[in-house]
Amino acid sequence: MTEARTRHPVSLARLRYRNRLGRARAARAARQVPACSGGTPNFACDVGWGRLIFGQTFADGDDLIAALREEAPDHRDIAVYVRDPHVLLAHAPQEVFLDPSHTYRLDLATYRTSQRPLRNFLIRRLTSAADVDAMNRIYASRGMVTVPSEFVWCERDIRAIVYLVAEDTTTGEVIGTVTGIDHARAFGDPERGSSLWCLAVDPQARQSGVGEALVRRLAELFVARGAAFMDLSVMHDNTQAIALYEKLDFVRIPVFTVKRKNPINEKLFSGPEVLEGVNPYTRIIVNEARRRGIHVEMIDASGGIFRLSYGARAVRCRESLSELTSAVAMSICDDKAVTRRVAEGAGVRVPAQIDAGVSREETAGFLARHRRVVVKPARGEQGKGVAVGIAAMSELDAAVEAAATFCDTVLAEEYVEGEDLRLVIINYRLVAAAVRRPALVIGDGRSTVRDLIAAQSRRRAAATGGESRIPLDAETGRTVRAAGFDLDAVLPEGRELKVRKTANLHTGGTIHDVTDVVHPILIEAGVKVARAIDIPVVGVDLIVKSPTEADYVFIEANERPGLANHEPQPTAERFIDLLFPLAIPTGVRQAMDGA
């Protein structure tokens, strides 16, 4: 139990002061809405994913509509600061729509910097092509439109556009990004405005406060340039982002944006999706099917069961498990001991394994020979009942007892040191490869391990639609104790602590794409497993020293691999290609035929 915090009463005078202050800020912000005066006329700024069309520089609505009609394919132009948007929509009601977003403004004249130090990350300018690739990876993971790498790299020195990234000081990985536009430098804005765009944080990031730090650093840069305000546009239902902006004293202003009715924006103007209770693994497939004109019939939303129909062909699925997977193939994957034998028969390297429930003496001997073992139920998924790195017989007995609650047959397996690699094989080709890393927390010198786990679990749940959480169970406690800590101990500042041994997404693990660098021997092993089981869609799990090296051992095969969280790889696209070859876009079909 934690002690409840007592809220101090606020005087009526103080409440009235707060209300007056809020009204004054809103009124001041409303007065600062740019008007059409001065600056470059009919100005549009190309930012790679589309153009920002500054409506206050257009004197005629027809000219603004004409500018929107010049939108390039696969881009998303945004007309911002549109005066009288209802009038503009009347010019082309079948082509444009009012974006369901709010505009917020930060008054830079009253902005105050934070004294809070950054923990385990830093904010810097974009400096390399690798930064651009990382930025696009984060965009893809957040469902945002990516930017041509060559565009950003060529335009990085334009003084009107600012690219900032957040870098993990331990790994060197880019974990967040934001783009800013200096209106004065872009089009001679007499209001001396600026704006924030494309704030995105890697959903796998372990650090807290990354988004806030990026916003603050951009604001401070524009303060130094003498800008009067910084605006941003945020979706009306993005409560998490809105809470951050309001915390930083952004105030909502009556400014509107208009966009074209294109496929990228379809979900913004076609009404809400009827996908209540659907998990991300179902949603990614259903959305891809709908995009291609394939009919979707939800049979059991909570169970992820649906039917896809295209012409005379219909296929029933449960997430990525379809009628194309046979019952025999599914039964092989269901029993980890059988899966191992089938893989071994195909020439794939496997770890030593025994039935831990046959003889305690034999299990003790197995532990003595291998020093450390993995205990897991023969049947199960999502890492339930799995204990990794068991080194003592007492721990092994407890792990066997825990695993037995999930399946009568419990396996003890040789522990192999390395990283957990997931290969997504569709139609006997590699589609995605990702290293899965166990959940870990980073100490701040103030919080207990228990509190850090709870905070990281909340971040993982928010980033994965509730699919990833770190359980505070016996396995978490054992892992923490093995590292020399207690759940109620304060973790030193900057200290990283793995709190799980398994890397499953459902127990707080993170996923890192390595498709472009995975070793051909590892791909070959994954395809061998798929062909041996005779399964068209499968997730093959290997333990590897590195995804770029040939050493590996096979762990298991998942007949229903999650296709979400593998951005930017086209997992859902290739799944739909398998089910409905006639629905493959012509360009994709030609590329596949030429491969």
N, C-alpha and C positions, 0 to 999 in steps of 0.2 A: 504493500500500500504506500502511496506517496501522499505527502502532506498537501492538503488543498491550500492554495494561496488566497489570502484575504484581499478583496478589492477595497481600496480606500474610497470613501464617499467623495463625490465631486460637488462642490458648491454650485448653487444655482447661478451665481454670478460668473463662475468659471465656464459653465455650460453655455451661457449667453455669449461670453467672449469667444468661445470656440465656434459657435454658430455664425457670429458676425465675421470672424476671420475666414471661415469657409465661403460665405457669401461674397466677401470682398475678393477672395482669390478667383472665384468663378466669374465675377463681373469683370475683373481686370483681364482675365484670360479671354473672355468674350470680346472685349474691346480690341484685343490684339489679333483677332482673326484677319489675315491678310486681305487686302482689297486690291483690285486691279489698277495698279498705278506704278509706273516706273519699271525698270528691269527689262529683260529680254522678252519680247512678245511671243506668244504661242510656243512656250518652252517645254521640251520633254527631255528627260535625262535617262539614258540607257544604263541600266544597272545589271545587265546580263540575263536575269530571269525574265526581264520585261522592261518597260519604260515607266518612269514616274512622270505623268503628264500634269504639270502644275496649272490647275484650273484658273488661279487668280491672274495668270498671264494671258488668258484668252478673253477677248472682249465679245466674241460671238459664239453662241452655242453650236452653230453649225460647224464652225472650225474645230471645236473640241470633239464633236462626234466624228468628224473626218479624221482627226488624229487617232482616235480610238480604233477606227476602221483599218488603220495601218498596222495593227498588231501582227507580229510575226507568228508563224505556226509554232506550237508548243511553248509559247511565251504567255506571260500574264501581265498586261499593262494595267496600270492603276491611275485613274484620274483623281487627283487629290485637290483639296481646297475648292471644291465645286460650289459655286454660288447658285442658289436656286436649283437644287438638284431635281426637284419635281418638274421644273420646266425643261431641263435637259432630257429627262426620261421621255417626255412627250415628243421629243424630236425623233427618237428611234426606240420605241417601246419593245420591239421584237429583238433588238440587238444588244441593249445595255440594261443594267439593273443597278439598284442602290445596294451597295455592299453592307451587309449586316454587322458592321463593326463600329466601335466607338473611337473617337479621337481624344487623346489626352495631351496635356501641355505641362511642361515643367518651366517655371519662371526662373531663368538662369541668373537674374539679378539678385534673387533671394536664396539661391541654391547654396547649401552648406556641405562641404566634403565630410566623409565619414572618417573617423579615427580608428575604425576597426581594421586590424591587419589582415591581409590575405593569408590563408592557411593552405599550404601545399599546392598553390598555383599562383601564376602571375598573369598580368594582362599586358599585351604588347601588340605592335603593329604586325600586319601580315607581311612576311618577309620571303616566302619561297613558294614554288609550285606545289610542294608537299603540303603547305598550309592550305592552299586552295582545294586540294584533294580532300583533306580532312574536313574543311568547311562543307564541301558537298556531301561528304559522308554523314555529317550531322544533319544537314538539310534533309537528306533522304530518310534518315531515321525518324525525323519529325513530320514526314509527309509533305515537305516543302518542295518548291520547284528548284532544281539545281541550276548552277551557273556554269557556262562553258569555261573550263580552266584557262584557256588561252585568253579569254576576254578579261578575266580578273587580273591575270598576270600582266597583260599588256596595259590595262587601265589603272594599275595600282598607284601610279604616280600622279594621277589627276587630282588636283588639290581639292576639288569639290566633293569627292567620294572618300570616305574613311573606312578602312577595314581593320577591325580589331579582333584578336583571338585571345582566348584563355588557354594557358599551357600548364599541364601537370608538371610540377617541378621535379617529381620523382621519375616519371616515365618519359617526359618530353612530349607526350601526346597532346594534341589540341582537343580540348574538352568543351569549348564554347566559342561563339562568334557573334559579332554584331556589326552592322553596317550603318554608317551615318552619312547624311547629305548636308553640306554647307550651302544653304540657299543663296547667301550673298555671293559666294564664289561661283555658284552654278549659273545663276541668271540675274545677278545684281539685285537681289531682293531688298527693297527699301525698308522692309520690316526687320531685316537682319535675323531671319529665322534659320532654324536647322531642324532636322528630323532624324529619327531613329527607325531603322528597318532591319528585319531578318534577325532578331534576337533569338538564338537557339543554343541550348545546352545539351551536350551528349547525354542521352538517357542512361548510359553506363557510368557517368561521372560519379566518383565517390565523395567529392568535396561538396560542401554546402556553400551557398552564397555566390555561386559563379555568375548567375544571371544578374544579380544586383551589382556585382563588381564591374561587369561589362557596361551596364547602363551608366553607372557613376563615372567610369573612366571616359566614356564618350561625352557625357555632360561636362566634365572638367576640361576636356579638350576644346569644346565649343565655347565654354566660358573664357578660356585663354584667347580665343579668336575674337571675342567681343560680341558673340551672338546674344540675342535678347531672350530667346526661348528655344526649347527643343520639343517637337511634337512627335507623336507616334500613333499608329492605328492598331487596335487590338480587337479580336472577335468578341462580340457581346457576351458570349458564354464562357470565355476563358477566365474563369474566376481566379485561378492561381496567378496568372499574369497581372490581372487587374489589381489584385491585392498587393502585389509587389509594387506596382506603379503608384498606387495611392499611398503606400508606406513611404515612398520617396517624395511625396508631395506633388505628384502629377495631379492636375485638375481636368475633369472632362470639359470639353468645349464643343459648341454647336458647329462642327465642321464635318463634311460628309465626303465619301469617296464613291466613285462610280466605276464599274468594270464591265467588260464585254461578256456576253453569254457564250462562253467557250467550254470545251470539255473539262478543262482544269477547274473552272469555277462552277461546274454543274451542280455540285451539292449545295452551293450557296444560294442558288435561285430556284432549284427544282423542289424545294421543300425537304423536311426532315426524312431521314431514312427510317424505314420500319424494321429496325434491327435491334429492338430492345432485348437486353439479356444475352446478346451474342458476344462471345469472347473474341479476342483479336485474331485467333487462328482461323476461325470461321469467317470473320469479317473481311480479311484480306482476300480470301478466295471469292466470296460473294461479290465484293466490289469489283474485282477483275472480271468476273462473269458478266455482271451488269454492264460494265464498260463496253463489252463486245456484243451486247445485244442478246445475251443468253438469258433465258427466263429462269428465275430463281423462285423456288417454292420452299419456304421454311416449314419443316415438319416438326422439329423440336428445337427451338432456339437455345434453350439452356443446355441441351445435350449436344449442340453443334451439328444437328442432323438436318440435311436439306437435299432437295432434288434439283438438278440442273437440266434444262431442256433446250435443245437447239435443233430445229427442223424435226425430223422423225426420231432423233436420238435423245434419250433421257438417261441420266446417271445419278444414282443416289450416293451421297457422301456423308461421312461424319468427319468434319474437318478435312484433313488430307488423306483419310482412309476412304477409298472408293470401292465400287463393285468390281473394279479391275484387279484388286488384290484378292487372291483366292483365300478360302478358309484354311487351306493347308499352309500357305505362306504366313498367314496371321498366327496360326498355332505354333509355328516354328519360332517366330519372334516373341511370342507370349512366354515361352519357357526358356530362360537364359541358358540352362544347361544344354538344351537341344540346339539353340542358336550357336553356342560355342562349338559343338561337335560338327555342325554343318559347315561353319566357317573354317574349322580346322581341316575338314575334308576337302575344302576348295583350295588349300595351300596357304591360308591366311594364318599369320602368327597369333597364337592365343596364350594367355597366362595359365599356369597350373590352377586346378580347381577341384574341390571335393564337396560331397554332401556333408554339411556340418552337423546334421542331425543323426547320422548313422552311429558314430562312436565318438565319445568324448576323448578317448585315448588317441584315436587316429587324428582327431582335430588338433589335439595338443601337439602331436608329432608334426603335423602340417605347419603349425605356427612356429615350432622350433626350427624347422628347415628353412622357412622363408622369413622369419623374424617379424615381419609385419604382414598383415592380411587385410582383405576387404570382406566384410560380411554383408550379404544382401539376400532378400527373398528371391526365389527362383522366378516368381511372377510378381509383376508390379511395375509402376511407372512413376515419373516425377521425383525420383530419388527417395521415395518413401521406404523407410526401414533399412536404408543403406548406411553402414558405418565404415569409415575408411581409415587405414593406418593403425589397426588394432595391433598392439605389441604385448599385451599382458593377457594371461588366461582368464583372469577375473573380468576384464573388459570384454573378452571374446564371448564368455558365457552370457553377459548382459546383452551384448549385441545380438547374439543368436535368439535370445528370448524376445527381444524387441522385434526382430525381423519376422519371427514366427507368428506375430499378430497379423501380418499381411499375407503370409503364405505358409502352408505346412512344411514345404521344402525350403530349407535355408542353405545357401552356398557359402563356402569359404574359398576365397580366391587369392592367389599370390598378388601382393601389392607391388605395383610398378610405379616408380617415381616418374613424373612428367606432367604434361599439360593435357587437358581433356579436349579432344578435337571432334567436332561434329561435322560429318559429311552428309549433305542432302543430295541424294541420288534420285533423279527422276528420269524415267525411260532409259535407265542404265547409262546416264551421263551425269557428271558432276554439275550441279547447279549452284551450290553454295558450300563454302567451307568456313567454319568459325571456331576459334578457340573459346572455350567456355571456362571462365575463371570463378573460383569460389567467392562467396561473399566475404568482404572484409570491411573493417571500419578504420578510421584514422583518428587518433587521439587529439584532443584540444587542450589537455591539461586541466580540464574542469569537470568533464562529464564522465560518468561511470560507463563501463563497457555495456551494461544493460541499456542505458539511455542512448548510447551511440548506435547500438543495434536497432533500437526502436526508431530512431531518426532515419537511419539508412534504409530500413524496411519501408518507411513511409515514402521515401524518395523513389525506391524501386517500384513500389506499388503504383505511384503516380505515373511513372515513366512507362509502365507496361499494362496499363488498364486494369490493375489489380491482380495480374497474373504472378508477379514476383514478390515474395515476402520472405523475410528471414525468420524462421520459427525459433522461439525461445524454448527449445526442448532439450532432452538429455544429450543429444548429439552435439548441439551447439555448446552446451555446458562442458562436455568432455573436450571439445576442440579448444575452447578458451583455457581450460585448466592445463591442457597439454602444452600450451604456450607460456605457462607460468603466471596466468592471471585468474582473477575471479570475476564473475559477472558484476559484482558490486564494487570492483576496484576502479580507480580513476586511471584512465590510460594516458600516459605522458604525451605532451604535445608533439605532433608529427609522427608518432609511432603507428605503424600499420599493423593490424592484427587480423589474421584470417579467422573467421568465426564459424566456418563450415569447411569440411574437407571435400564434399561433393560440389560439383559446379553446376548443378541443375538450376535452370532459370526459376523454377517454382520455389526454390529454397534460397533465393536472393542472389544467385549467380549472375554474372554479366557475360555478354556475347560480343566477340570482337572478330570482324570479318577478316579472313586471310585467303580468300578465294584466289586472288591473283598471285599468291606466292607459295601455295601448297605444293609439296613435292609430288612428282608424278607417281612414285611408288605408293604413296598414301592414297592417291586417287585410284590407282589400280586395285589396291586392297578393297576399297569401298565398292567398286564395281563388281569385283569377284564375289563379295558377300551378297550383293543384290542379285546377281545371276544365280548363285548357289541356292538362295532362298526362292528365286523366281518371283521377285516382288518388284512392281514397277515404280513404287514410291517408298523410299525408306530413309531413315536417318541412321547412319552408321557411326558408332562412337569408337574412337581409338584413343589410346594413351600414347603420346608422342614426346620425344625430347624437345622437338621444335617442329612447327608445321613446314619448315623449309628443309628438314632432314628426313632420311628414309626410314629411320628406326621407329617402330611402332609395335603395339600389341592390340588386338581386337578386344573390345569390352562387351558391346551388345548392339542389337539392331532394334530400331523403333519403327513399327509398322504405321504409326500415325505421327510423323514428325511435325512439329510446329513450323509453319512456313513464315510466320511473322518474326520480326526482330532480326532478319538477315539482310537488311538494307545495306548496300544498294542492289543486291543480287535479285534477279527476277523470278523468285520462287513461285509465286502465285501464277505468273504468266506461263511458266513452263508446265505447271500442273494443269491449267486450263488447256494448253496446247495438247497435252497427253489425252485429255478426256474428249476434246472436240477439235480434231485436226483441221476440219473445214473452217473453223472460226479463227484460225491463225491469220493475222494480218499479212498481206502479200509481201511486204518488205521483210518481215521476220521469216516467212516461209522460204523466200529466196536465199536469205542468209544461212538458214539451216541446211538447205539443199546443197549449198556451196561449201559447207563445213566438212 
